[in-house]
Amino acid sequence: MTKLTSTRVLPNLVLCLCLGLLTPSAFAQGELRFCLRSEPKTFDPLQVEDDASVAIRYLTGGTLVRMNRQSQVLEPELAQSWKVSKDGKQITFKLRSGISFSDGTPFSAEDVAYTVQRLMDPSLHSPTGDAFRSGPGKVDTKILSASQISITFPAPVAGLDRQFDQVALISQHSPKKEMAVLGPFMVADYKPGATVLLKRNPNYWKTDEQGRKLPYLDSIRLDIQPNRDIEMLRFKRNEIDLINSLDSEYFDKLASGSPQLVHDAGASLDSEQMWFNQVAKAPLPGYKKAWFRSTAFRRAISDAINRDDLARVVFRGHAQPALGPFSPANRFWFDAKLKPPVYSPDASLKALQREGFHLDNGTLKDAGGNVVVFSIITNSGNKYRERMATMIQEDLQKIGIQVNVVTLDFPSLLERMTQTFDYEAILLGLSNVGLDPNEEMNVWLSSSENHQWNPQEKTPETAWEAEIDRLMRLQSASSDPKKRKEAFDRVQEIVVEQAPFIFLVNRNALSASSSSVHGLSPVILAPQTYWNAERLSVGVIEAQSRP
Amino acid sequence: MLGRKIARHGVAIIGTALLGGLLSATMVRLAPGFDTDEAQIDSHLNSESLRALRESRSQQNNILVFYLQSLKRASQGDLGSSLTLHQPVSKLLRERAPLTLRLIGVALLLSWGAAMTLALSAAFLRLYSYDALATVISGILLCLPAAVVGLLSVLWNTPAALAVAALVFPRDFRYARNLLGRAYSLPHIITARAKGLHELRILFWHVIPVAGPQLLALAGVSVSLAIGAAIPIEALCGLAGVGQLAWQAALARDLPLLVNITVLVTLVTLLANTAADLIGSMVGSQPA
């Protein structure tokens, strides 16, 4: 018995010693390295608009609440608790005490008030601030105590508490201004065009379950590398530790040799879609405008596209056919009543024939005898969109429609899309889509500039657009999640019925990481791999083996 | 005499640089998508913010007004701000110029070292096989597009300066070989060699004085070749130099940045050519 005990004690002792080695000091040795795809335009968290700046804000910014990217549930951060008023206009936060910014400046409700006032300054034109602007008027901040603040908006803000996930707090009193942060890391060095070095924030307030200070990592080196091929090459050479968003082609290449290095988290919120130009003043022949404004025509085109093939061939199976505006990955807001799209060129052709179209020697013509031909433009350099456009061209050829694929550089495409409206159909995608439909108000409201198929309508030009306007405003004004969901479900159904956007696929969230990175748990929400950056560590065992 | 020549060159340099800047600004203004911004399709921005964004871009619609205002600001030391990077252009150039200068400097040393060694030995040896081999090597390099050389450099993990040198070398070699070959074919040099004069003496006393001024002119041209090669190489290799900045500015239609880079590159090229010209004329005017 004694012997048995002793034989257990020894391994346990060894285990304890090993675990002891995995202490903060061991984790602290690590530097995580990965690439940003562009130069960050700003380090001011309130002015962030580009992906690179968003990444830095996520890693450095302290927020009152944080959406858990894995559970999709809002969790307390610098706010211990919060309460939203019934009318959806006011939110009251109870803050944690004894917290300091990275430079040692104490954090209090004054900083929250200062951040909100600066964020809502109309002259700042902050995308984060604009998301809170649901009506005219000023925002009122009331400091109830050093650790309690209430913020009142002039009009109800849908999903008010969730919006604060994007608001990184800045200090009112710190001489370092926005460079003083409350997040796990702080910007230590920036070499334009080359690197952003983030170091651990020594004043970060969080600890893990064992009481160890977070973050584990010592630093994060973000190399600015727009070229995905080079990013991949550097990953293979172990010059970087992870690729946050991986192309399906590279995913398969890596998976064939080292399957443990790649992660497919499933369908993401990102979507690929095409739409027809429905702008009345577009420089297009009248008969083409009539096609594009016809619901039957758009639905027929949608039915003639083989989405399964797009997902299987273009994305090598790392995408799912899109069911509607929101991906099924958006657990709460996705409308489960939406049916999967059915690929049916025969049904599509019959629907077109009912509308007066007819086949003439294999070529589809409209009732006026005009050959059905249109061009799809997409951004050059995006091989997936170029391939998708080519496959759509082949699909539509089967029902006698001739499609020309045109690739343009992004500024040229934007000019046609937003200024001259000189296009017939566009194939583009949405990335970093938010969870809440309110974030897409400017897409769905007919008066909006980002109502891409027909922007800035003075009054809704169709009954269904009027209905979408009504439903979007209804969900936006309500603080009842159930009512909001009902309204947005109906929006999703109308969009599928009317097909102003023809949603094609939802890309999977693909990533790669070296085996030296520990604590990774890739998810579908951005940032897919480093959403839990404070709990990641690099090369622990290797670090311990060094003398 | 020399002072007047320098002054004349100075006026020509400033005039050409200003004209280059205006032409660059005009081309960017006329490029499709000039006054667009990716932020325009950010669904988070409301109509007021989008309007402000458009207004900030439309301030540059009148290219002549923009250029004159830019010149006025530049005369006060302000080169404006980058539209895409939201940073002062002078700061961006200051931060990135050292890398590009170092890259071009090393590349020129490498390419000139290789070109002169091969050209001299080809002219000196006069062996058909050696000349053919050197010509084939330079011919192959001459056929390779900058993008391919850049990608190979990334793939093989070689220094970027080597890639720039590989692009400049074939031009340098071909001109240098022709110049030296022609010099070695001159009757008095053939006679000197026949009389058994030491090769180094022939080279420094008879060949260099003949080919020197043209080689100096070639050196000036090499600088502009190296700058041209540095732009795609920096962009492909992910080097944070002025070349990469120029590439990004062109793609994003970043007018203030692109105009300033054009003026800077024009100035450097013209200065290099002028320096070569002046030295060449000084050397050429000396009694033999």
Chai-1 contact restraints between the chains, C-beta under 6 A:
chainA,res_idxA,chainB,res_idxB,connection_type,confidence,min_distance_angstrom,max_distance_angstrom,comment,restraint_id
A,E39,B,L85,contact,1.0,0.0,6.0,A-B,restraint_1
A,K41,B,H86,contact,1.0,0.0,6.0,A-B,restraint_2
A,E49,B,A39,contact,1.0,0.0,6.0,A-B,restraint_3
A,H125,B,S49,contact,1.0,0.0,6.0,A-B,restraint_4
A,H125,B,A52,contact,1.0,0.0,6.0,A-B,restraint_5
A,P127,B,D42,contact,1.0,0.0,6.0,A-B,restraint_6
A,P127,B,H44,contact,1.0,0.0,6.0,A-B,restraint_7
A,P127,B,L45,contact,1.0,0.0,6.0,A-B,restraint_8
A,D130,B,H44,contact,1.0,0.0,6.0,A-B,restraint_9
A,D130,B,L45,contact,1.0,0.0,6.0,A-B,restraint_10
A,D130,B,N46,contact,1.0,0.0,6.0,A-B,restraint_11
A,D130,B,S49,contact,1.0,0.0,6.0,A-B,restraint_12
A,A131,B,H44,contact,1.0,0.0,6.0,A-B,restraint_13
A,R133,B,N46,contact,1.0,0.0,6.0,A-B,restraint_14
A,P192,B,E95,contact,1.0,0.0,6.0,A-B,restraint_15
A,G193,B,A240,contact,1.0,0.0,6.0,A-B,restraint_16
A,G193,B,Q244,contact,1.0,0.0,6.0,A-B,restraint_17
A,A194,B,A240,contact,1.0,0.0,6.0,A-B,restraint_18
A,Q225,B,G238,contact,1.0,0.0,6.0,A-B,restraint_19
A,I230,B,V154,contact,1.0,0.0,6.0,A-B,restraint_20
A,I230,B,G238,contact,1.0,0.0,6.0,A-B,restraint_21
A,P411,B,G33,contact,1.0,0.0,6.0,A-B,restraint_22
A,P411,B,T36,contact,1.0,0.0,6.0,A-B,restraint_23
A,P411,B,R253,contact,1.0,0.0,6.0,A-B,restraint_24
A,S412,B,P32,contact,1.0,0.0,6.0,A-B,restraint_25
A,S412,B,G33,contact,1.0,0.0,6.0,A-B,restraint_26
A,L414,B,G33,contact,1.0,0.0,6.0,A-B,restraint_27
A,L414,B,T36,contact,1.0,0.0,6.0,A-B,restraint_28
A,E415,B,P32,contact,1.0,0.0,6.0,A-B,restraint_29
A,E415,B,G33,contact,1.0,0.0,6.0,A-B,restraint_30
A,E415,B,T36,contact,1.0,0.0,6.0,A-B,restraint_31
A,T418,B,Q40,contact,1.0,0.0,6.0,A-B,restraint_32
A,E440,B,S43,contact,1.0,0.0,6.0,A-B,restraint_33
A,N442,B,S43,contact,1.0,0.0,6.0,A-B,restraint_34
A,V443,B,S43,contact,1.0,0.0,6.0,A-B,restraint_35
A,E449,B,L50,contact,1.0,0.0,6.0,A-B,restraint_36
A,N450,B,S43,contact,1.0,0.0,6.0,A-B,restraint_37
